[in-house]
Amino acid sequence: MFKVWIDAGHGGKDPGAVANGIQEKDIALKVSLGIKERLEVAYEDVQVLLSRSTDVFLELRDRTAKANAAGADILVSIHCNAGGGKGGFETFRYTSASQGSIKLQDTLHKTIMANLGGTDRGHKAQNLHMVRESKMPAVLTENLFVDVAADADRLKQASVLDAIIDGHVQGIATYLGLAKTKEDKPVTQERDINVPSGWAKETWQDLTKKGFFDGTRPGAPITREEMAIVVGRVLKYVDQKG
């Protein structure tokens, strides 16, 4: 069972970047919850642990301490960016990152960009707490700019958040080599052929009174010979009325 630690940046009294009616902490939480739900449903042998699942404040040291204590296999910290410019997407690893972190960054970056599109700001390395203090391969993703109008408009669209979530899920699954869950065959509930469907009940009763049907097995399939009998009854009914 792989353990994936998803860290929703900021929270509580720390909103993160704020602009254009968006708070970074809200986007980070939505994406994190979406990753957990989709990854655990779509793939086998994986458990997603969250730094926070609600709008609460956590110190950076508490986030990494919990992830390390849990023995997580990887850590991904979710953020949005600010600072203007052309906006776009970028990822960060530690300046002296392990080969695992470098590979995780490359895999995540590719799958997220493939889903999200737009401006690619590239793979970057920086001395950030979340990627420095984590004992496992760790990457921080910066998912568009809240203070760039075009990016902010995108972040307000459910389809864009879905793309960000799916990109993370696919990247994590690829990195860990997860197998997809076996889809259960849809359960087909057999209907009672002796009870007419609600939408056909009135017509069935009317045509039964007219003698076109004998009133039995309204939900059963009809054969060609049975159809011939019904047609014959219809023609006889028309002749009598004519």
N, C-alpha and C positions, 0 to 999 in steps of 0.2 A: 504494500500500500504506500503510494507516494504521498507525501505531505507538501502541499503548496501554500505558502504564506502570502496572502494578498493584503497589502497595506494601503488603506484609503487615506491619502494625505490630508493633513490639517483636521478640522473638526471642532465642534463646540465653540469656545471663545475665539478660536483661530480660524477665520473663514478662508484663509489663503488669499489668492488673487480675487479681486472683486471689480467687475466692470460690466457694462451693458446688461444689467439685470441678472448677472450670473455670479454665484459664489463658487469658487473652486472646490470647496469642501463638499458641496452637494453633488457635483459631477463625479468627483472621486468616489463618493459612497455609492452612487447609482451604478457606476461601472464595476466596482468591487463586488457588490451584491450580485450583479448580472454574471460576472465571471464565475463566482462560486456556484450559482444555480446551474448554469449551462455546462460547466466543466464536469460537475458531479453527475449530471443526468446523461451526458453524451459519452462519457468515457468510464472505463472500468478501473478499479484499483487506484483511485485518487481521492484524497480528502483535502478540501480547501479550508484553511483556517484564516480568520480575519483579525486584523489589528483592532478594527471597530466595525460594528454592524449597525450602529446608530450614530446620531450627531453628538459625539462626546469628544472632549479634549484629551489627548495623550501626549506625554513628552516623547521626544524622539528616542531617548535611551530606553524607555519602557517598551516601545514597539520592537526594537531589535532584540532586547533582552527576552521578550516573550517568544519571538520567532526562534531564537537560538535555543531556548529551553525546550521548545516543542520538538526540536530536531527536524525542522522543516528541510526539505530537499532543495527548494528554491524559494526566493523571495522576489516579489514584484511590487514596487511602490507606485501607486497611481496618482498622477497629478495633472493639472492644467497649467499652462504657461502664461506669462505676462511680460510686457516689455516692448510692445508695439512691433513695428516692422511689417514684414509680409506674412507673419504668422506661420503656421505649419506644425509639423510633428517632429519630435526628436527623442532620443533615448540616451540614458547616462549609465555608465559603469564607473567603478572606482579607478583612480589613476594607476594603481598597481593591481589591477584586477586579475583574478585567476582565469585560467583557460575556460573553466566552466562558465564564468560570468561573461566572458567575451563571446562564447558560443550562444549563450542564452540571449544576450543583447542582439546579436546578429539575427537569430531566429525570430525573436519577437518583433524586431524592427521590420523585417521583411513581411511578415504576415499581417501586421497592423497596417502598414502602408498599402499593402495589396487590397485590403478591405476599405481603408479610409480614403486613400487618394489625397490629392492636394500637394502642398509644399513639403518636400522632404528636407529637413534641416540636418539630417545625418546622425551618425553614431558619435557620441561624445564621451569623454572621460573627465570626471571632476571629483574633488574631495568632498563628497556628500555623505552625511552621517549614515543614511539608510543603506548605502552600498558599501560603505567602509566598515561598519561595525557588524554587519551580518556575516556569520560564519559560513553560510552556504552561497552558491552562485546568486548574485543579486543584481537587479536592474531597476532603474527608475524611468518611468515613461511620462513624457510631457505631451498631453493630448490636446493640441490646439491652444490658441491664445484667447483668453477671455476679453482682453482689451483690444483685439483686432475685430472690427465689426463683422467682417465676412466669416471669421472663425466662430465668433459668438453666435451668429445666426445659425451656423451649422450645429453648434452644441445644443441649441434649443430644439433640434429635430430628433425625434425618436430613432429614425433610421440611421442617423450618424452615430448616436450612442450605441446602437446595435452593432454597427460596423466596428467601433472601437472595442466593444466587448468580444465580439467574434474573433477579431484579430488577436487579442490576448489569449483567448481560449485555444485557438488553433496553434499559436506559437508555443504555448506551454505544452500542449499535447504532443507537438512535433519534437520539442526538446526532450521530453521525458519518454517518448516512444509509447505513448498510451494507446491502448486498444479501445475501439469504440464499443459501446454496450450493444448487446444483442437485442435487436428490436423485437418486442413481443408481437405476435400476429394479432391483428384486430379481432376482438371477440364479436361474433355475429349472434345476435339474439334472435332465436327462431320465433316467428309470430304464430299466433293461434289462428289456423286457417278457417276455423269455425266462427270467427268474430270479424265482422266487416270493419275496415279502417274508418276512422271518424269522418274523413273527407268524402267517403263513398257510401256511408251508411244510408243516407236518405234516398239516394238514387237506387241503391241495391234493393231497399224495401219497396220502392215504387215499381221497379221492373219485375220484382218477384210477384207482386200483386197482379201485374199484367200477364203473368204466366211465361215470361221469357226465361226465368230461372226457377229452380225448384226450392230455392231458399237455403240449400245446404252448401257448405264449404266455400264461403265467399272469398276466402283468401288463397284458394288453391289455384295453381296454374291451369290453363285451359288447353285442351288438345284440339287438333284440327277437326276431329269428328264431333267433339262437343260444340265447337264453334258452328259447325254445319247445322246442328240441332237448333242452336240459338237463332241463327239466320232464318231457318225454316219457320220458327215461331214468330219472328218479326214479320216475315212476308205474309204469314197467315193472319196476323193481327192487322196488317195494313189492308189486306183484302176485305177483312170483315168490316173495317172502319170505312172502306171506300164504297 
